[in-house]
Amino acid sequence: MKQVVFERVNVVTVKVSSDPSPESGEVRIRVKAFGVNFADLMAREGIYPEAPPFPNCVGYEVSGVIDAVGANVPKSWIGKPVAAMTKFGGYSDTVITKLDHCIEKPDSVSFIEAASLPVVYLTAWMLLVHMGSLQRGQTLLIQNAGGGVGLAAIDIARHIGAKTIGTASKGKHEFLKTRGLDLAIDYNTQDFAAEVLRETNGKGADLIIDPIGGAASWKKNYKCLRRGGKLGIFGASSMQATLKSDFVVLAWIKIAFSMLLGAPTWSPLRLMDDCTGVFGVNMAKMFDDVEYPIQWLKIVFDGVKDGWVRPYVDSIFDMDHVMDAHQFINDRKSKGKVVIVVDPTDPVHDLSQYNASYFTPK
């Protein structure tokens, strides 16, 4: 078994060990590809609270072929191509997971696409449908619309028939319009709150989804809600930005104030008086109770077949260049998902649509 291991903060190695064996109710997957998520970057930097202690192997989503099963798993699963949810350990060429965390990969979805779908589309589905109750004709504001969850949210919102507004850097606007975003706002030069209120005739958005986090972001987004609207919080990328920009002790003081001491407190009375709702989504927690996520993933895979789910993988890296993949995301160069392939020469992959230069660091 080959694994990408975070030894300590920002120290990444590739280690080889003996293959694990599945226990009762488990399967072993020979991984073809695995997805990269922003939480992985935070785990590498030691600021993701869900991550296991160093040294660790992270990773939430893989695709591959089952080659062994444990007791109480039908042997008919051996040889089946699957996508699977893994609460850590996904940065590997061999993964052990529970059978109920797997879904058979349809022929209409490639291994690369299958590895790109679970986290972002399940997060977006939970935000928009399961908890957000977005309806046809309503307005959705997507913060960081060019990210993986942002693109997934555009697909789901278009399927529902909702209007989409998204924030992104200017260089991504034309791309986002080709994906179906109705209005793009440049977060560097425009005041998104003013633009949202202008676009909605002063009413505000029916649903806002925010991966940025922090007191300033939460408060400003809340002010953009329409009566009856909801704010869905699903990330805290501002933590990493703060750590990059300040001396580490000062940065942690700022983070403590922004995320805890200075964070808004929406009392039940205020929410009742404002006719609004605030909720949070952490997909890693849902992997402990996968009944809903597996149901949603089946809908997403059917959506690929039907054409309304359009997986977008920006770039492909291999296991020896995980740090380059993380830096690519950290530099805000990516649109949609970044995926790691275990073996770029594997004939199951068609890499012609991706930039192969990413396998050699510049």
C-alpha positions in Angstrom: 0.0 0.0 0.0 1.2 3.4 -1.0 0.0 6.4 1.1 0.6 10.2 1.1 1.3 11.0 4.8 1.4 14.4 6.5 4.3 13.8 9.0 3.8 17.2 10.7 2.8 20.7 9.6 3.6 21.1 5.9 5.8 18.0 5.8 4.5 15.5 3.2 5.9 12.1 2.4 4.9 9.0 0.4 5.2 5.8 2.4 4.8 2.2 1.3 3.5 -0.5 3.7 1.8 -3.9 3.6 -1.7 -4.1 2.2 -4.5 -4.0 4.8 -7.2 -6.7 4.9 -10.9 -5.9 5.2 -12.8 -6.9 8.3 -16.5 -7.7 8.7 -18.7 -5.4 6.6 -15.7 -3.9 4.9 -14.2 -3.9 1.4 -10.8 -3.2 0.0 -10.5 -0.8 -2.9 -7.6 -0.5 -5.3 -7.8 3.2 -5.8 -7.7 4.8 -9.3 -8.2 8.4 -8.2 -9.0 10.5 -5.1 -10.3 14.0 -4.7 -8.6 17.0 -3.1 -10.6 19.3 -0.8 -9.8 22.5 1.0 -10.1 20.7 4.3 -7.0 18.6 3.2 -5.0 21.8 2.9 -6.0 22.9 6.4 -5.2 19.5 7.8 -1.7 19.6 6.3 -1.3 23.0 8.0 -2.5 21.6 11.3 -5.6 23.9 11.5 -8.4 21.4 10.7 -10.0 20.2 13.9 -11.5 17.1 12.4 -8.1 15.7 11.2 -6.4 12.9 13.1 -3.1 13.9 14.9 0.1 13.9 12.9 1.4 11.8 11.3 -1.8 11.2 9.3 -3.3 10.3 6.0 -6.3 12.4 5.0 -8.8 12.1 2.1 -12.6 11.9 2.0 -13.4 10.5 -1.5 -11.9 7.8 -3.8 -12.8 5.8 -6.8 -11.5 2.4 -7.7 -12.2 -1.3 -8.0 -13.0 -3.6 -5.1 -10.5 -6.4 -4.9 -11.3 -8.0 -1.5 -14.2 -8.2 0.9 -14.6 -9.0 4.6 -17.1 -11.3 6.2 -20.8 -10.5 5.7 -20.0 -8.8 2.3 -21.2 -10.7 -0.8 -18.2 -11.8 -2.9 -20.1 -10.5 -6.0 -18.7 -7.1 -5.0 -15.2 -8.2 -6.0 -14.3 -6.6 -9.3 -16.9 -3.9 -9.1 -15.9 -0.3 -9.9 -17.0 2.0 -7.1 -16.9 5.5 -5.6 -16.5 5.6 -1.9 -16.6 8.0 1.0 -13.6 7.7 3.4 -13.3 9.6 6.6 -9.6 10.0 6.2 -7.2 7.5 4.6 -8.2 8.4 1.1 -4.8 9.7 0.0 -3.8 6.0 -0.8 -3.6 3.5 -3.6 -5.4 1.0 -1.3 -8.3 1.8 0.9 -10.4 -0.1 3.5 -14.0 1.2 4.0 -17.4 0.0 4.9 -19.5 -1.4 2.1 -22.3 1.0 3.0 -19.9 3.9 2.2 -19.6 2.7 -1.4 -21.7 3.1 -4.5 -21.2 1.3 -7.7 -19.8 3.5 -10.4 -21.9 3.7 -13.5 -20.3 3.5 -16.9 -21.4 7.1 -17.6 -18.9 8.4 -15.0 -15.2 8.1 -15.3 -13.0 7.2 -12.3 -11.6 10.7 -12.3 -15.1 12.2 -12.3 -16.3 9.7 -9.6 -13.5 10.8 -7.3 -14.5 14.4 -7.8 -18.2 14.1 -7.0 -18.9 13.0 -3.5 -17.7 15.8 -1.2 -18.6 18.8 -3.3 -22.0 17.6 -4.7 -23.1 16.1 -1.4 -22.2 19.3 0.4 -24.0 21.4 -2.2 -27.1 19.1 -2.0 -27.2 19.3 1.7 -26.9 23.1 1.6 -29.4 23.7 -1.2 -31.9 20.9 -1.0 -31.8 19.0 2.3 -31.4 22.0 4.6 -31.7 25.1 2.4 -35.0 24.1 0.7 -34.2 26.2 -2.3 -37.2 26.6 -4.6 -37.8 27.4 -8.2 -37.6 31.2 -8.8 -35.7 31.9 -5.6 -32.3 33.6 -5.5 -29.1 31.8 -4.3 -25.9 33.7 -3.4 -22.8 31.4 -3.7 -19.7 32.7 -2.0 -16.6 31.4 -3.8 -18.6 30.3 -6.8 -15.6 29.1 -8.7 -14.7 26.4 -6.2 -15.9 22.8 -6.3 -19.0 23.3 -4.1 -19.7 26.5 -6.0 -19.9 24.7 -9.3 -21.9 21.9 -7.8 -24.3 24.5 -6.4 -24.7 26.1 -9.8 -25.7 22.7 -11.3 -28.2 21.9 -8.6 -29.7 25.4 -8.6 -30.1 25.3 -12.4 -31.9 22.0 -12.0 -34.2 23.4 -9.4 -34.8 26.6 -11.5 -33.4 29.1 -9.0 -31.5 32.3 -9.9 -27.8 32.2 -9.1 -25.5 35.0 -8.0 -21.9 34.2 -7.2 -18.7 35.9 -6.0 -15.4 35.1 -7.7 -12.3 36.8 -8.9 -12.7 38.6 -12.2 -10.7 36.0 -14.2 -13.3 33.3 -13.5 -16.4 35.3 -14.5 -16.6 34.2 -18.1 -16.0 30.6 -17.1 -18.8 30.8 -14.5 -21.2 32.3 -17.0 -20.5 29.3 -19.3 -21.5 27.1 -16.3 -24.8 28.9 -16.0 -24.2 31.5 -13.3 -26.6 34.3 -13.8 -24.6 37.1 -12.1 -20.9 37.1 -11.2 -19.6 39.6 -8.6 -15.9 40.4 -8.3 -15.1 40.2 -4.6 -11.9 42.3 -5.1 -13.6 45.3 -6.6 -17.3 45.1 -5.8 -19.4 45.2 -2.7 -21.3 41.9 -2.9 -24.0 43.0 -0.4 -24.8 46.1 -2.5 -24.9 44.1 -5.7 -27.2 41.4 -4.2 -29.6 44.0 -2.9 -29.6 45.8 -6.2 -30.2 42.6 -8.1 -33.1 41.6 -5.8 -34.7 45.0 -5.7 -33.7 45.4 -2.1 -35.2 42.2 -0.9 -32.0 40.1 -0.5 -31.2 36.4 -1.3 -33.4 33.5 -0.3 -30.4 31.3 0.4 -26.7 32.2 0.9 -23.9 29.6 1.2 -20.6 30.7 2.8 -17.4 28.7 2.9 -15.3 31.7 4.0 -16.4 32.0 7.6 -15.4 34.5 10.3 -17.3 37.2 12.0 -17.1 39.7 9.1 -18.3 37.2 6.5 -21.1 35.8 8.6 -22.5 39.2 9.6 -22.4 40.7 6.1 -24.0 37.6 4.6 -26.7 37.6 7.2 -27.6 41.2 6.3 -28.1 40.1 2.7 -30.9 37.6 3.6 -34.5 38.1 2.5 -37.3 37.6 5.0 -37.7 33.9 5.2 -34.1 33.4 3.9 -31.4 31.1 5.2 -27.6 31.3 5.7 -25.7 28.0 5.2 -22.2 28.0 6.6 -19.9 25.2 5.5 -16.3 26.3 5.8 -13.7 28.6 7.3 -11.2 29.3 4.6 -10.5 32.8 6.2 -8.6 30.9 8.9 -5.9 29.9 6.4 -5.8 33.3 4.8 -5.2 34.9 8.2 -2.4 32.4 9.1 -0.7 33.2 5.8 -0.8 37.0 6.2 0.2 37.4 9.9 2.8 36.4 12.4 1.5 33.1 13.8 0.7 34.2 17.3 -1.1 37.4 16.1 -2.9 35.3 13.5 -4.3 32.9 16.1 -5.5 35.8 18.2 -7.3 37.2 15.2 -8.8 33.8 14.4 -10.0 33.3 18.0 -11.7 36.6 17.9 -13.2 36.1 14.4 -14.4 32.6 14.9 -15.3 32.6 18.6 -15.2 35.7 20.7 -16.4 38.1 17.9 -18.7 35.7 16.1 -22.3 36.7 15.8 -24.8 35.1 18.1 -28.2 34.6 16.5 -30.6 34.1 19.4 -33.9 32.2 18.7 -35.7 35.5 19.4 -33.7 37.4 16.8 -34.2 34.7 14.2 -37.9 34.6 15.0 -38.1 38.4 14.7 -36.1 38.5 11.5 -37.9 35.5 9.9 -34.5 33.9 9.0 -32.5 30.8 9.6 -28.8 30.0 10.1 -27.4 26.4 9.7 -24.1 24.7 9.3 -22.9 21.8 7.2 -19.8 19.6 7.8 -19.9 16.7 5.4 -17.3 14.8 7.4 -19.9 14.5 10.2 -22.4 13.0 7.8 -19.9 10.2 6.9 -20.7 8.8 10.4 -24.4 8.3 9.2 -24.2 7.7 5.5 -27.9 6.8 4.8 -28.7 10.3 3.5 -25.3 10.9 1.7 -25.6 7.6 -0.2 -29.1 8.5 -1.3 -28.0 11.9 -2.5 -25.0 10.4 -4.3 -27.3 8.1 -6.3 -29.2 11.2 -7.3 -26.0 12.9 -8.4 -24.8 9.9 -10.4 -28.2 9.8 -12.1 -27.8 13.5 -12.7 -24.6 12.9 -14.6 -26.4 10.4 -16.8 -29.3 12.8 -17.4 -27.0 15.7 -18.1 -27.8 18.2 -15.3 -24.8 17.2 -13.2 -21.7 18.3 -15.0 -18.5 17.2 -13.1 -15.7 19.7 -13.7 -12.2 18.6 -12.9 -9.8 21.5 -13.4 -6.5 19.7 -13.0 -4.9 16.2 -12.5 -1.8 15.5 -10.3 -0.2 12.3 -9.2 0.6 11.0 -5.7 4.2 12.3 -5.9 2.9 15.9 -6.4 0.3 16.3 -3.7 2.0 19.5 -2.4 1.9 21.0 -5.9 -1.8 20.2 -6.1 -2.4 21.9 -2.7 -0.4 24.9 -3.8 -2.4 25.1 -7.0 -5.6 25.3 -5.0 -4.0 27.6 -2.4 -3.0 30.1 -5.1 -6.6 30.2 -6.3 -5.7 28.9 -9.7 -8.2 26.1 -9.8 -11.8 26.1 -11.0 -13.9 23.2 -9.7 -12.1 20.1 -8.5 -8.5 19.0 -8.4 -8.0 15.2 -8.5 -5.0 12.9 -7.8 -4.6 9.8 -10.0 -2.7 6.9 -8.6 -1.2 5.9 -11.9 -1.3 8.4 -14.7 -0.4 5.7 -17.2 -3.4 3.5 -16.3 -5.4 3.1 -19.5 -8.7 3.6 -17.6 -7.9 7.3 -17.5 -8.3 9.7 -20.4 -5.9 12.5 -19.5 -6.1 14.3 -22.9 -8.5 16.9 -21.6 -6.2 17.8 -18.7 -2.9 19.6 -18.5 -0.3 16.9 -18.1 2.4 19.4 -17.2 1.1 19.3 -13.7 2.9 16.0 -13.2 6.2 17.9 -13.4 6.6 20.7 -10.9 7.6 24.0 -12.5 
